[in-house]
Amino acid sequence: MLPAADAIVPDWPAPPGVRALFTTRVGGVSVAPFDSFNLGDHVRDEPLAVAGNRERLAALTSPARPVFLQQVHGIQVVQLTPDMPDGTHADACLVQGPGVAATIMVADCLPVLFTHGSGTVVAAAHAGWRGLVQGVLETTANALVEAAGEGDIMAWLGPCIGPQAFEVGAEVCEAFVAADHETAAHFWPLGHGKFLADLPALARRRLQSVGITDVHGNDGSADWCTVTQSSRFFSHRRDAAVLGSTGRMAACIWIA
């Protein structure tokens, strides 16, 4: 008998009717190096295994259907409908009403879930460093306000590559600091033009810039790190060079 799918349920004071989860690598049917709850259909995993895992995810979000995007490290936000097929090019998605789950896949990048205070609109965003620099979180927050009107917005940050593992080049540090000098505090020099970067802290800074201060989840501590927590999380940076590929996890939010 297969183990139950393991999922993290956000601990945040979301409005009644708003549901969310983040999958781990545990509880699916894929074999190594995609063991076992891989949801990515673009990583050379067996298609039937991916389909089985996606059915397991759909059971967790039922009756809402997860819609999978083709993510491109940009800032495009798409509004989902229950009959929308998978594969839309976007890095954030928004849902109004029941029947569909806004879904983002990650394997080191930061998943960010949003809910409007009214509970009538929710969204999910894929935030790697490129998306953060370009403004994917700000764009998603603006889309929430356009859809639901002015009101408080709450965010939850899921697991991602942690500040103890996220080594970047000087160009990444320079891109953030050029836009906001205060972000320099979230980079630590390693020498030879390399830095360690705190992705969750950079995301919180970006959210704060559009007035979102009610932020929960990933605080940059080790338990949230996809690279170091190898038994629970997939990590592209940890696994791709050694194993050739790795699986994908999903962050989902929907309105019951």
N, C-alpha and C positions, 0 to 999 in steps of 0.2 A: 504494500500500500504506500502510495506517495505521501510525503509529508505535506502538511497544510502550507499554503502560500503564506510567506511571512511578509507583513506589511507594517509600516510605521504609521500610526494615526496621529496627526498633529495635535499637540496639546496647546490649544489656543481658544479664546472665547469667541468663536465664530457665531454669527447669528443663527437662530433656529432654522433647521432645514438645509444648512450648508454642510456638506460632507467632503472629506478629503482623505487621501492616503498617499504613501510613498512605498513602492515595492522594494524589496531587497533581492538578493540573488538566490534566496532559499525557497524551495517548495515547488519548483517547476519540473519539466520533463527533459530539458536539454542536457546533453552530455558535454564533458570537458572539451574545450575551455569555456564553454557557455553555460556550465553547470551553475544553477539549473533553471532559474526562472528568468531566462533571457527573453526580452520583448522586442528586440531589434530584428528587423527583417532584412537588414543591409550589412550584416556582419559575418556572413558565410555560415551561419547556423543552418541546420536542417529545417526547411520550410514547414514541415509538418509539426516539428517540435515548437517552432515559434507560434504557429496557429493554435496549438494546444495551450501554450502559455497565455496567449491573448484571450482565449476562452476563459481561462482561470481568472484573469484580471477582470473580464466582463462580469463574471459571477460576483466578484468583490464589489463592483460598482453598480450592479443591477438595482433598479431597472435602467439606469443611465448607461449609455453605450460609450466606451472610450473611443475617441477619434484621434488617430495618429497622424502627426504632421511629417513633412519632409523638412527637417530643420537645416538651416543654412548659415547660422551665426549672423543673423541680421536683426532687424527691428520690426519686421512686418507682423501685424496683429490681425488675425482673421476671426470673424464671428462664426461660431459653429451652429449648425442646425442638426436635428436628429437624423436627417437623411443624408448628411454630407459624407462623401466617401473619404477614405484615408488618402494621404499623399499631398495635401495642399502645402505649397512652399510658404512656410512662415516659422517664426520662432516664438510666437505667443498666440494664445487663443482665448476667446471670451465666450461665455455662455449666459444666456438669459432664459430662465425657465428650465423645467425638468426634461429628462430624456437623453441628455448627452453629457459626457464628462470631458472637460478640458484636460488634455493630456500632453505632457512633455516627457521626452526620454533623455536620460543622461547617463554618463559613466565617468564623471569628474566635474563637468560643468555644474553650475548651481541651478537647481530648480526653485522657482519662486511662485508661490500660490498667493492669490489675492482674493479678498472678498470685500464688496461694498458693504457699508454698515447696514444698509436696508435689507441685505440678504437676497436681493433680486438679481444681482449680477456677480459672477465670479470669473476668475481668469487664471491662466498659468503661463509662465514665461521661462524660456531657456536662456540662462545668463552665464555664458563663458566670458572671458575677459573682453573679447571682441564685441560681443553684444552689449556688455556694460558700457564700454567706451562710446559705442554708437548711440546708446540711449534706449535699449529695449525695455528697461523697467519704467522709465518715464513715459514712453509711448504706451505701454500697457496701462499704466495708471490713468493717463489721459483718456484712453478708450473706455475705462470703467466710468469715469465721470461723464463722458459724452453719452453713455448708455443709460446711466441711472441718475444723473444729476449730481449736484454737489452733496457731499456727505463724507463721513469718515471712511477711510480705507485701511484695512488691516492686511498684513503680509506675513507669510510663513516661509522661512528659508529651509530647504531640505539639505540632505548630505551632499558634500562635494569634496573636491581635493582641498585638504586643509593647509593652513599656513606653514606647517612644518614640512610640507611636501611639494608645494607649488612653486617650483623654480622657474623664473621667467628672465628674459633678456632685458637690457636697458630700454629697448624701444617700448616695451609694455609699461614700465614705470613712467617713462617720459610721456606716453600718451595720456595716462591718467593725471599726472601732475600738471600737464599743460592745460587741462580743463579745470582742475581744482587743486591748488597748491597743498591743501590740507591732506590730500590723499597720500602724500609722501610718508606720513606716519604709519602707513600700512604696507610699506616695503622695507625689507632689511637687506643691506648689501652683503653679498657673499664674496665679492672680488671678481676680477676678470669679466666685468660687465654683467654679472648675474645677480639676481635678487630673489628673495623669498617674498611672496605676496599673500595677503590675507583676503581671499575672494569674498567671504561673507561680510567682512568689515567694509570692503569697497562697495558691496551691494547695499549695505545699510546706509552708507554715505549718499549713494545715489537716490535711495528712497527718501531720505531726509530732505534732499534738495527739492522734492515735490510735495513736501509736507507730510510724508508718511512716517510716523514715529512709533506706531503701534506694530512692532515687528517681533516675531516669535521664531523659535526654532534654532537653527544652527548659529552657535556663538563662536565658532572657530576652534572649539576644544576637540580633543583627539577622537572622541566617540563619534563625531560627525564626519570624520575624514574617510573618503572612499579609498584612498591609496593604502592607508595603514590598517584599515579594518577589512582584511582580505577575505575573511570567512563570511562576511555579511554583504559586502558591496563589490560590484564590478568596478574596475578602474582601467581606463584606456591607457593612461600613462604608465601604470604598473605592469599591465599585462600584454599590451599590443606588441612591444618590441621582443618580448620573450616567447609569447604564445602565438603570435601572429594576429590575434584579434581578441576581443572580449565582448561580453554581453551588454545589454542596456537595461536600466531600471526605469520606472515610470512614476511621475508625480501626477496625481489626478485630483480634480476638484469638480463638484457638481452640486446641483440643487435638487433635493429630494422632493 
